[in-house]
Amino acid sequence: MAEEFSGNKLLTLKEAAALSPYSAEYLNLLARKKKIKARKIGRDWLITKTDLFDYLKKQHSESRNRVLQLSKYIGLLL
């Protein structure tokens, strides 16, 4: 996909799925729920690599925080 948005190359969700641990279908769901910054052009959802990686970093950070909170909680129980 050669289209660009604000100077960034736009990826189809299939292309984005190849760069992430998520399927194109799940990325489509996230786009429809406005959980990721994707743009709908015609029938296709498109996302920049920057927006995809920002979402992945955010998810990684939130996941790590949940693990730390859980490990502190479990430590209190032991």
N, CA, C and O atoms as CSV, one atom per row, in Angstrom:
chain,resi,resn,atom,element,x,y,z
A,1,MET,N,N,0.860,-1.166,0.000
A,1,MET,CA,C,0.000,0.000,0.000
A,1,MET,C,C,0.902,1.222,0.000
A,1,MET,O,O,1.708,1.397,0.914
A,2,ALA,N,N,0.775,2.070,-1.014
A,2,ALA,CA,C,1.682,3.196,-1.177
A,2,ALA,C,C,1.097,4.518,-0.691
A,2,ALA,O,O,1.768,5.547,-0.775
A,3,GLU,N,N,-0.125,4.517,-0.189
A,3,GLU,CA,C,-0.723,5.763,0.269
A,3,GLU,C,C,0.000,6.256,1.513
A,3,GLU,O,O,0.599,5.481,2.259
A,4,GLU,N,N,-0.074,7.583,1.718
A,4,GLU,CA,C,0.582,8.168,2.878
A,4,GLU,C,C,-0.380,9.066,3.635
A,4,GLU,O,O,-1.316,9.621,3.060
A,5,PHE,N,N,-0.140,9.200,4.920
A,5,PHE,CA,C,-0.899,10.100,5.776
A,5,PHE,C,C,0.111,10.850,6.624
A,5,PHE,O,O,0.868,10.238,7.376
A,6,SER,N,N,0.129,12.154,6.510
A,6,SER,CA,C,1.076,13.000,7.257
A,6,SER,C,C,2.515,12.535,7.041
A,6,SER,O,O,3.319,12.543,7.973
A,7,GLY,N,N,2.835,12.134,5.823
A,7,GLY,CA,C,4.193,11.708,5.512
A,7,GLY,C,C,4.525,10.291,5.917
A,7,GLY,O,O,5.635,9.826,5.661
A,8,ASN,N,N,3.593,9.591,6.544
A,8,ASN,CA,C,3.825,8.206,6.951
A,8,ASN,C,C,3.106,7.261,6.005
A,8,ASN,O,O,1.956,7.496,5.632
A,9,LYS,N,N,3.785,6.197,5.621
A,9,LYS,CA,C,3.177,5.189,4.753
A,9,LYS,C,C,2.048,4.485,5.492
A,9,LYS,O,O,2.191,4.111,6.656
A,10,LEU,N,N,0.932,4.311,4.807
A,10,LEU,CA,C,-0.203,3.609,5.399
A,10,LEU,C,C,-0.118,2.123,5.090
A,10,LEU,O,O,0.190,1.730,3.964
A,11,LEU,N,N,-0.389,1.312,6.082
A,11,LEU,CA,C,-0.388,-0.141,5.937
A,11,LEU,C,C,-1.819,-0.644,6.003
A,11,LEU,O,O,-2.645,-0.090,6.729
A,12,THR,N,N,-2.110,-1.683,5.252
A,12,THR,CA,C,-3.393,-2.354,5.434
A,12,THR,C,C,-3.313,-3.106,6.758
A,12,THR,O,O,-2.225,-3.310,7.296
A,13,LEU,N,N,-4.450,-3.512,7.276
A,13,LEU,CA,C,-4.424,-4.259,8.535
A,13,LEU,C,C,-3.766,-5.624,8.354
A,13,LEU,O,O,-3.211,-6.176,9.304
A,14,LYS,N,N,-3.823,-6.164,7.152
A,14,LYS,CA,C,-3.127,-7.427,6.876
A,14,LYS,C,C,-1.617,-7.218,6.973
A,14,LYS,O,O,-0.906,-8.044,7.545
A,15,GLU,N,N,-1.132,-6.105,6.407
A,15,GLU,CA,C,0.298,-5.795,6.500
A,15,GLU,C,C,0.687,-5.512,7.951
A,15,GLU,O,O,1.748,-5.937,8.408
A,16,ALA,N,N,-0.176,-4.795,8.669
A,16,ALA,CA,C,0.095,-4.485,10.076
A,16,ALA,C,C,0.120,-5.758,10.920
A,16,ALA,O,O,0.925,-5.879,11.844
A,17,ALA,N,N,-0.758,-6.701,10.602
A,17,ALA,CA,C,-0.805,-7.968,11.345
A,17,ALA,C,C,0.506,-8.734,11.201
A,17,ALA,O,O,0.941,-9.410,12.133
A,18,ALA,N,N,1.132,-8.627,10.036
A,18,ALA,CA,C,2.407,-9.316,9.814
A,18,ALA,C,C,3.519,-8.728,10.691
A,18,ALA,O,O,4.524,-9.392,10.947
A,19,LEU,N,N,3.339,-7.486,11.150
A,19,LEU,CA,C,4.341,-6.820,11.982
A,19,LEU,C,C,4.006,-6.880,13.471
A,19,LEU,O,O,4.756,-6.367,14.301
A,20,SER,N,N,2.884,-7.505,13.805
A,20,SER,CA,C,2.434,-7.507,15.195
A,20,SER,C,C,1.985,-8.909,15.604
A,20,SER,O,O,1.864,-9.799,14.763
A,21,PRO,N,N,1.741,-9.096,16.894
A,21,PRO,CA,C,1.244,-10.406,17.344
A,21,PRO,C,C,-0.260,-10.578,17.136
A,21,PRO,O,O,-0.822,-11.612,17.500
A,22,TYR,N,N,-0.915,-9.572,16.552
A,22,TYR,CA,C,-2.364,-9.596,16.383
A,22,TYR,C,C,-2.759,-9.967,14.960
A,22,TYR,O,O,-2.019,-9.712,14.011
A,23,SER,N,N,-3.929,-10.570,14.826
A,23,SER,CA,C,-4.454,-10.902,13.496
A,23,SER,C,C,-5.069,-9.654,12.870
A,23,SER,O,O,-5.378,-8.685,13.562
A,24,ALA,N,N,-5.241,-9.693,11.556
A,24,ALA,CA,C,-5.892,-8.589,10.850
A,24,ALA,C,C,-7.318,-8.406,11.352
A,24,ALA,O,O,-7.810,-7.280,11.435
A,25,GLU,N,N,-7.980,-9.504,11.687
A,25,GLU,CA,C,-9.354,-9.432,12.184
A,25,GLU,C,C,-9.411,-8.709,13.533
A,25,GLU,O,O,-10.311,-7.904,13.772
A,26,TYR,N,N,-8.454,-8.998,14.408
A,26,TYR,CA,C,-8.437,-8.338,15.711
A,26,TYR,C,C,-8.102,-6.857,15.550
A,26,TYR,O,O,-8.691,-6.014,16.227
A,27,LEU,N,N,-7.164,-6.533,14.662
A,27,LEU,CA,C,-6.840,-5.133,14.401
A,27,LEU,C,C,-8.053,-4.399,13.835
A,27,LEU,O,O,-8.271,-3.225,14.136
A,28,ASN,N,N,-8.843,-5.096,13.011
A,28,ASN,CA,C,-10.068,-4.514,12.471
A,28,ASN,C,C,-11.035,-4.179,13.610
A,28,ASN,O,O,-11.641,-3.108,13.620
A,29,LEU,N,N,-11.171,-5.086,14.551
A,29,LEU,CA,C,-12.034,-4.850,15.713
A,29,LEU,C,C,-11.539,-3.644,16.515
A,29,LEU,O,O,-12.334,-2.795,16.917
A,30,LEU,N,N,-10.229,-3.572,16.747
A,30,LEU,CA,C,-9.660,-2.438,17.476
A,30,LEU,C,C,-9.914,-1.128,16.739
A,30,LEU,O,O,-10.199,-0.105,17.363
A,31,ALA,N,N,-9.810,-1.158,15.417
A,31,ALA,CA,C,-10.052,0.045,14.612
A,31,ALA,C,C,-11.508,0.483,14.725
A,31,ALA,O,O,-11.793,1.666,14.905
A,32,ARG,N,N,-12.425,-0.473,14.618
A,32,ARG,CA,C,-13.853,-0.142,14.700
A,32,ARG,C,C,-14.231,0.394,16.074
A,32,ARG,O,O,-15.129,1.227,16.198
A,33,LYS,N,N,-13.539,-0.089,17.110
A,33,LYS,CA,C,-13.818,0.377,18.474
A,33,LYS,C,C,-12.984,1.602,18.838
A,33,LYS,O,O,-13.033,2.085,19.969
A,34,LYS,N,N,-12.219,2.099,17.865
A,34,LYS,CA,C,-11.359,3.281,18.048
A,34,LYS,C,C,-10.304,3.082,19.139
A,34,LYS,O,O,-9.955,4.021,19.855
A,35,LYS,N,N,-9.807,1.860,19.256
A,35,LYS,CA,C,-8.744,1.554,20.216
A,35,LYS,C,C,-7.366,1.793,19.598
A,35,LYS,O,O,-6.382,1.983,20.312
A,36,ILE,N,N,-7.306,1.781,18.262
A,36,ILE,CA,C,-6.078,2.111,17.546
A,36,ILE,C,C,-6.390,3.254,16.591
A,36,ILE,O,O,-7.536,3.436,16.180
A,37,LYS,N,N,-5.362,4.024,16.242
A,37,LYS,CA,C,-5.541,5.147,15.325
A,37,LYS,C,C,-5.466,4.635,13.892
A,37,LYS,O,O,-4.408,4.672,13.264
A,38,ALA,N,N,-6.572,4.169,13.394
A,38,ALA,CA,C,-6.648,3.682,12.017
A,38,ALA,C,C,-7.624,4.566,11.251
A,38,ALA,O,O,-8.501,5.202,11.836
A,39,ARG,N,N,-7.456,4.593,9.934
A,39,ARG,CA,C,-8.333,5.382,9.081
A,39,ARG,C,C,-9.027,4.465,8.107
A,39,ARG,O,O,-8.416,3.548,7.558
A,40,LYS,N,N,-10.298,4.710,7.895
A,40,LYS,CA,C,-11.042,3.903,6.934
A,40,LYS,C,C,-11.085,4.658,5.613
A,40,LYS,O,O,-11.590,5.779,5.542
A,41,ILE,N,N,-10.559,4.042,4.584
A,41,ILE,CA,C,-10.578,4.614,3.243
A,41,ILE,C,C,-11.299,3.610,2.366
A,41,ILE,O,O,-10.790,2.526,2.083
A,42,GLY,N,N,-12.491,3.989,1.941
A,42,GLY,CA,C,-13.328,3.044,1.208
A,42,GLY,C,C,-13.756,1.937,2.152
A,42,GLY,O,O,-14.341,2.194,3.205
A,43,ARG,N,N,-13.462,0.713,1.769
A,43,ARG,CA,C,-13.807,-0.443,2.612
A,43,ARG,C,C,-12.656,-0.886,3.500
A,43,ARG,O,O,-12.826,-1.752,4.358
A,44,ASP,N,N,-11.485,-0.293,3.295
A,44,ASP,CA,C,-10.274,-0.757,3.976
A,44,ASP,C,C,-9.892,0.134,5.151
A,44,ASP,O,O,-9.998,1.359,5.088
A,45,TRP,N,N,-9.449,-0.508,6.217
A,45,TRP,CA,C,-8.854,0.191,7.342
A,45,TRP,C,C,-7.352,0.246,7.106
A,45,TRP,O,O,-6.737,-0.751,6.728
A,46,LEU,N,N,-6.766,1.419,7.332
A,46,LEU,CA,C,-5.333,1.620,7.150
A,46,LEU,C,C,-4.754,2.232,8.423
A,46,LEU,O,O,-5.428,2.973,9.138
A,47,ILE,N,N,-3.501,1.909,8.685
A,47,ILE,CA,C,-2.823,2.408,9.882
A,47,ILE,C,C,-1.372,2.705,9.521
A,47,ILE,O,O,-0.788,2.033,8.670
A,48,THR,N,N,-0.794,3.711,10.170
A,48,THR,CA,C,0.628,3.970,9.947
A,48,THR,C,C,1.440,3.031,10.841
A,48,THR,O,O,0.964,2.558,11.873
A,49,LYS,N,N,2.655,2.780,10.422
A,49,LYS,CA,C,3.539,1.931,11.223
A,49,LYS,C,C,3.784,2.580,12.589
A,49,LYS,O,O,3.870,1.890,13.605
A,50,THR,N,N,3.896,3.908,12.602
A,50,THR,CA,C,4.101,4.633,13.858
A,50,THR,C,C,2.937,4.412,14.815
A,50,THR,O,O,3.145,4.131,15.995
A,51,ASP,N,N,1.707,4.541,14.308
A,51,ASP,CA,C,0.534,4.337,15.167
A,51,ASP,C,C,0.441,2.891,15.654
A,51,ASP,O,O,0.072,2.642,16.801
A,52,LEU,N,N,0.773,1.949,14.789
A,52,LEU,CA,C,0.765,0.541,15.191
A,52,LEU,C,C,1.771,0.299,16.311
A,52,LEU,O,O,1.435,-0.308,17.327
A,53,PHE,N,N,3.006,0.772,16.130
A,53,PHE,CA,C,4.032,0.541,17.140
A,53,PHE,C,C,3.735,1.296,18.433
A,53,PHE,O,O,4.064,0.813,19.517
A,54,ASP,N,N,3.115,2.481,18.335
A,54,ASP,CA,C,2.707,3.199,19.549
A,54,ASP,C,C,1.709,2.363,20.343
A,54,ASP,O,O,1.805,2.274,21.567
A,55,TYR,N,N,0.749,1.751,19.648
A,55,TYR,CA,C,-0.239,0.903,20.320
A,55,TYR,C,C,0.448,-0.313,20.958
A,55,TYR,O,O,0.150,-0.670,22.098
A,56,LEU,N,N,1.366,-0.943,20.219
A,56,LEU,CA,C,2.058,-2.117,20.754
A,56,LEU,C,C,2.874,-1.762,21.996
A,56,LEU,O,O,2.891,-2.519,22.966
A,57,LYS,N,N,3.555,-0.605,21.968
A,57,LYS,CA,C,4.332,-0.173,23.134
A,57,LYS,C,C,3.421,0.091,24.331
A,57,LYS,O,O,3.743,-0.277,25.461
A,58,LYS,N,N,2.278,0.734,24.070
A,58,LYS,CA,C,1.320,1.022,25.140
A,58,LYS,C,C,0.810,-0.279,25.753
A,58,LYS,O,O,0.729,-0.399,26.976
A,59,GLN,N,N,0.470,-1.245,24.919
A,59,GLN,CA,C,-0.034,-2.528,25.414
A,59,GLN,C,C,1.037,-3.253,26.224
A,59,GLN,O,O,0.738,-3.846,27.261
A,60,HIS,N,N,2.276,-3.207,25.757
A,60,HIS,CA,C,3.379,-3.856,26.466
A,60,HIS,C,C,3.567,-3.216,27.842
A,60,HIS,O,O,3.748,-3.911,28.842
A,61,SER,N,N,3.522,-1.886,27.878
A,61,SER,CA,C,3.696,-1.170,29.139
A,61,SER,C,C,2.568,-1.490,30.117
A,61,SER,O,O,2.818,-1.741,31.297
A,62,GLU,N,N,1.326,-1.482,29.627
A,62,GLU,CA,C,0.185,-1.794,30.495
A,62,GLU,C,C,0.250,-3.234,30.996
A,62,GLU,O,O,-0.075,-3.513,32.150
A,63,SER,N,N,0.668,-4.133,30.131
A,63,SER,CA,C,0.784,-5.541,30.514
A,63,SER,C,C,1.849,-5.708,31.598
A,63,SER,O,O,1.657,-6.440,32.569
A,64,ARG,N,N,2.953,-5.026,31.416
A,64,ARG,CA,C,4.035,-5.109,32.394
A,64,ARG,C,C,3.585,-4.566,33.753
A,64,ARG,O,O,3.900,-5.137,34.797
A,65,ASN,N,N,2.842,-3.454,33.723
A,65,ASN,CA,C,2.335,-2.882,34.979
A,65,ASN,C,C,1.382,-3.838,35.682
A,65,ASN,O,O,1.415,-3.956,36.907
A,66,ARG,N,N,0.533,-4.525,34.918
A,66,ARG,CA,C,-0.393,-5.489,35.520
A,66,ARG,C,C,0.371,-6.640,36.166
A,66,ARG,O,O,0.007,-7.099,37.249
A,67,VAL,N,N,1.422,-7.102,35.508
A,67,VAL,CA,C,2.236,-8.190,36.057
A,67,VAL,C,C,2.901,-7.741,37.356
A,67,VAL,O,O,2.929,-8.493,38.330
A,68,LEU,N,N,3.433,-6.528,37.374
A,68,LEU,CA,C,4.073,-6.017,38.592
A,68,LEU,C,C,3.072,-5.894,39.735
A,68,LEU,O,O,3.375,-6.257,40.872
A,69,GLN,N,N,1.881,-5.382,39.435
A,69,GLN,CA,C,0.855,-5.260,40.472
A,69,GLN,C,C,0.442,-6.629,40.991
A,69,GLN,O,O,0.279,-6.819,42.196
A,70,LEU,N,N,0.275,-7.567,40.094
A,70,LEU,CA,C,-0.122,-8.913,40.493
A,70,LEU,C,C,0.967,-9.581,41.327
A,70,LEU,O,O,0.670,-10.250,42.316
A,71,SER,N,N,2.227,-9.401,40.932
A,71,SER,CA,C,3.309,-10.031,41.688
A,71,SER,C,C,3.417,-9.423,43.086
A,71,SER,O,O,3.740,-10.129,44.040
A,72,LYS,N,N,3.148,-8.114,43.218
A,72,LYS,CA,C,3.143,-7.495,44.551
A,72,LYS,C,C,2.005,-8.069,45.386
A,72,LYS,O,O,2.183,-8.355,46.570
A,73,TYR,N,N,0.846,-8.235,44.777
A,73,TYR,CA,C,-0.313,-8.780,45.473
A,73,TYR,C,C,-0.044,-10.217,45.912
A,73,TYR,O,O,-0.341,-10.591,47.046
A,74,ILE,N,N,0.513,-11.012,45.018
A,74,ILE,CA,C,0.816,-12.409,45.346
A,74,ILE,C,C,1.863,-12.469,46.449
A,74,ILE,O,O,1.790,-13.320,47.337
A,75,GLY,N,N,2.838,-11.566,46.393
A,75,GLY,CA,C,3.860,-11.508,47.431
A,75,GLY,C,C,3.274,-11.227,48.802
A,75,GLY,O,O,3.770,-11.731,49.810
A,76,LEU,N,N,2.220,-10.424,48.841
A,76,LEU,CA,C,1.560,-10.123,50.116
A,76,LEU,C,C,0.831,-11.330,50.666
A,76,LEU,O,O,0.683,-11.472,51.880
A,77,LEU,N,N,0.375,-12.200,49.782
A,77,LEU,CA,C,-0.368,-13.379,50.213
A,77,LEU,C,C,0.534,-14.491,50.722
A,77,LEU,O,O,0.094,-15.340,51.498
A,78,LEU,N,N,1.787,-14.498,50.296
A,78,LEU,CA,C,2.696,-15.587,50.682
A,78,LEU,C,C,3.265,-15.421,52.063
A,78,LEU,O,O,4.042,-16.262,52.516
